[in-house]
Amino acid sequence: MFKTIGSALTGAPVARAREPVRRHSRLLGRCESVFWRATSRQEVRRIVLAARRYELAGRPAGRRNGPLGHVAIEVLELLGNLVSFRTGRLEPSLDTLTRLLRRSRAAVVRALAALRAHGFLDWLRRYEPTGQTEGCGPRVRQVSNAYRLSLPARAARLLGRLMGAPPLPEDVAHAQEARAAELAAHKASLPLDQLALFEAGDSPLGRALASLGRKVQEREFTGEPEYQAKTIL
């Protein structure tokens, strides 16, 4: 403390205890196991094809872009090439995406947001400690998101007969069932506020549900009844 005060009095820069990270970021290595899921080349191809048809079906006459935009299709195709089919691991940085696509950072960010808004992509923000211990505690830094591809039902309907694909191999189906069981167990272990953010994401709805969950938890902790009878005068 005296070192910090002395530095401030002498005009020397004061080391910050932590690097700023985005809200609702998760600790690297603690959140991915129930978020990522095994996939296959066929499944990824179906997602990309559905996104292309979804883009064409929603594009107004005379316009270049539909609800996703051509850059979003490029981003989705790249993510499909980067994902690990065995584990579902997918964590490219924005710098990697912009470098490989030769697109601006702003264009890639808009494309990612469009893919998430229409149900083709989801992600978890993550952070990690830097190993430095100066100041009040370990410093942390933002790292790349963990991404997950998905096929929204409204886009799946555009595939028509392609939806009648052959069943998944037994090992892939078993892995998906195990992952679903792990996800269910993880959800059951979460407090109500964290469960709301996990389900609805960092959105106005998610934050509202999280606030409601915290209030319910506080009532349960204090023993306060959820509803109190009103005295009729």
N, C-alpha and C positions, 0 to 999 in steps of 0.2 A: 504493500500500500504506500509506504514512504517513498519507494522508488518511483511509483506512478505520480505521486504528488510532486516530487522533485522534478521529474521530467516535465510536468505541466508548467511549473514555475519558471523553469529555464527555457521554455519554448521548444523543448525537444519533442519529437513525435511520440505519442503514447501507443504502444502495441495494442491492437484490438484483440479481445479474447476469442471472438468467433467471426468467421466469415459469414456474410448473409446468405441464407438459403431460402428457396421458395417455400411458401406455406404448404403444410400437409405433406412435406417430403418425408420419405421413409429411409431408414438406415440401410445402406447397401449390404446385401447378403442376408437380410432378415425378412424380406417381403416377397422375394421372387418365387419361392418354392410353391406357393399356392396361386400365384398369378400366371406364370408361364404354364403352358400345357403342350404336350406332344402333338405334333401335327404330321402331315404328309405332303409330298409334292402335289398329289391330286387335289387335296383340300386347298392348298395355297393357290393352285391354278383356278379352281372354282371361285375363290374369293376375288381374284383379279378379274376374271371374266365377268363375274356378276357386277363388279364395280364399273367396268367398261359399258356394259349394257345399261346399268343404272344411270350413268352419265349421259348416254345417248338418249335414253327415254325421257330424261328430265331436261334436256337442252331445248330452250325455246327456238323457234324458227328464226334463222338469220343470225343467231348468236354463236360465238366460238366455243363458249363454255357452258356446261350444265351445272348441276348442283355441286359437283366435286371440283371440276376444273381439270385441265390437261396435266398441270403440274402434280396434282394429287394422284392421278393415275400413275405418273412416273415414280412418285414416291412410294406408292403401294407396290409397284412392280419391283423396285429396288429392295424394299423390306422383305418381299417374298423370296428374293435371292439371298438375303442375309440371314434369314431365320434358320435356327437349328431344328430340323424336323424331329429329332429324337427327344429334345428337351423343350423346344419352344423358345429357347433363349434368343432374345432379340434386344440389343442395347446399343445401337449406333449413336454416336454423338451428332449434334447438329452440324458441326464442322465436317464430319465424315459425309453426311448426306449432301451438304452443299457442294463439297468437293467432287463427289462421284457424279452428281447430277448436273454440276456446273450451273447451278441456280443460286439466286441470292438467298441470304438467310431469311429475309422477310417472306419471300415466295414459298420457301420450304415450311416456315412456321404457319403460314396461311393454309397450305396444303394439308399439314398434319391436323390442324384444327377442323378443316372440312371433313377429313376422313373420320375423325372422332365424332363430330356432330351427327354424321349420317350412319354411324354404327359399324364402320369397317376397321376401326382401330381404337385401342385404348392404351393408356400408359399410366405408370406410377412414377412420380418424381422421387429422386433419391439423393442422398448425401452420404459423405464418408468423413471420418476424422482425418486430419492431416498428420497426426502424430506429434504436433507441437503442443507443449503444455504451459506456455507462458500466459500470464494474465490469470483470469478466473478459472480457466479450465481448458480442455482440449479444443483446439480450433477445428472447424468443420468446413467443408466445401461442397458445392453442388456438383454432382456427376451426371452422366447421361441417364435419360429415362429408360425404364424397362417397358418395352412395347409388346402388344399382343394383337394379332390379327383376328378378325371375326367376320362372320357372314350374316348381315341383318336379314330378317325374314322377308322384308319387302323387296330386297335385291335378289334373294334366293328364288323368289317366284318368277323372276325374269329368265332364269336358266331353263325353265320348261322341263323337257325330258332329260336334261343333263342331271337333274336331281336324282334320277334313278340310277345312280352310280353303284357299283358293286360294294358289298359291305367291307368295312375296314378289316385288316388282318387282326388276328386274335391278340397279338402282343400290343398293337396300337389301341385296340378297344379296351384291353385290360388296363393299360396305362392311363387312358382317359377316365375309366371308372375309378381308379385309385386316386387320380388327381381330383376328381369330383368329391370323393370322400374326404380328402385332405382339406379341400376348400370348405366343405360343410363344417368340418371340425374347427377350422380356423375361424369361420364366421361365428360359431357358437361360443368361442372363447373371447370374442371382442365385446367391450362395453358398448352400450347402445349408441353413444355419440360416434365412436370409431366405426361401428358397423354401418351407420348411416353414410359416412364419408366413403367407406369402402364400396357400398352399393351404388350410391348416386354420384360419387366423385366430387371433386372440388368445384361445385356449382352452387348457384343460389339455393336450389332445392336441397342439395346435400348439406349445406351449411345450416339451413333452417331445420332440417331433420336432426342434425347433430345437436343443435341448441335445445330442441325439444327432448332429445334423449338425455342430455345432461340434467335437465330439470327433473325428469322422471327418476334418474339415478339419485339426485339430491333428496327427493321425497322419500325414496326407499331407504337411504342412509340415515335420514333424520327420523324416520317413522311417521312422517306427516302423511295423513290420508290424502288420496288423490282428489277427492271431492269432499267438500265440507257442506253440511246442511245449513241452509239459510234460515234464520229466525223470522217467522212471519209475525209482523206486528198487527 
